[in-house]
Amino acid sequence: MASEAKKDAELDSFLDEIDGVLETNAQEFVHGFVQKAANNLKPTGAA
C-alpha cells in the first residue's frame, strides 16, 4: 500500500508539471495570436 501511495504521489507531481508546461505554452500561444491580430489591424501605408 505504501508503494502504491508513493506511485500516486509521483504521478500527481508529474501531471502537475505537465499542466504547468501546458499553461505556459498556452499563454505564449495566446500572446502570439493577439500580437498577430494587432499587426493585422494596423492600417497599411501608414507612416
C-alpha positions as a Markdown table, in Angstrom:
| # | Residue | x | y | z |
|---|---|---|---|---|
| 1 | Met | 0.0 | 0.0 | 0.0 |
| 2 | Ala | 2.8 | 2.5 | 0.8 |
| 3 | Ser | 4.4 | 1.8 | -2.6 |
| 4 | Glu | 1.0 | 2.5 | -4.3 |
| 5 | Ala | 0.7 | 5.8 | -2.4 |
| 6 | Lys | 4.2 | 6.8 | -3.5 |
| 7 | Lys | 3.4 | 6.0 | -7.1 |
| 8 | Asp | 0.2 | 8.1 | -6.9 |
| 9 | Ala | 2.2 | 11.0 | -5.4 |
| 10 | Glu | 4.8 | 10.7 | -8.2 |
| 11 | Leu | 2.1 | 10.6 | -10.8 |
| 12 | Asp | 0.3 | 13.6 | -9.4 |
| 13 | Ser | 3.6 | 15.5 | -9.3 |
| 14 | Phe | 4.3 | 14.5 | -12.9 |
| 15 | Leu | 0.9 | 15.6 | -14.1 |
| 16 | Asp | 1.2 | 18.9 | -12.2 |
| 17 | Glu | 4.5 | 19.5 | -14.1 |
| 18 | Ile | 2.8 | 18.8 | -17.4 |
| 19 | Asp | -0.1 | 21.1 | -16.5 |
| 20 | Gly | 2.4 | 23.9 | -15.8 |
| 21 | Val | 4.1 | 23.5 | -19.1 |
| 22 | Leu | 0.8 | 23.5 | -21.0 |
| 23 | Glu | -0.3 | 26.6 | -19.2 |
| 24 | Thr | 2.9 | 28.4 | -20.1 |
| 25 | Asn | 2.7 | 27.3 | -23.7 |
| 26 | Ala | -0.9 | 28.3 | -23.9 |
| 27 | Gln | -0.1 | 31.8 | -22.6 |
| 28 | Glu | 2.7 | 32.1 | -25.2 |
| 29 | Phe | 0.3 | 31.0 | -28.0 |
| 30 | Val | -2.4 | 33.5 | -27.0 |
| 31 | His | 0.2 | 36.3 | -26.7 |
| 32 | Gly | 1.5 | 35.5 | -30.2 |
| 33 | Phe | -2.1 | 35.2 | -31.6 |
| 34 | Val | -3.0 | 38.6 | -30.1 |
| 35 | Gln | 0.2 | 40.2 | -31.5 |
| 36 | Lys | -0.6 | 38.9 | -35.0 |
| 37 | Ala | -4.1 | 40.2 | -34.8 |
| 38 | Ala | -2.9 | 43.6 | -33.6 |
| 39 | Asn | -0.4 | 43.7 | -36.5 |
| 40 | Asn | -3.2 | 42.9 | -39.0 |
| 41 | Leu | -5.4 | 45.7 | -37.6 |
| 42 | Lys | -2.7 | 48.4 | -38.4 |
| 43 | Pro | -3.6 | 50.4 | -41.5 |
| 44 | Thr | -1.4 | 49.7 | -44.5 |
| 45 | Gly | 0.6 | 52.6 | -45.9 |
| 46 | Ala | 0.5 | 54.5 | -42.6 |
| 47 | Ala | 3.7 | 56.4 | -41.7 |
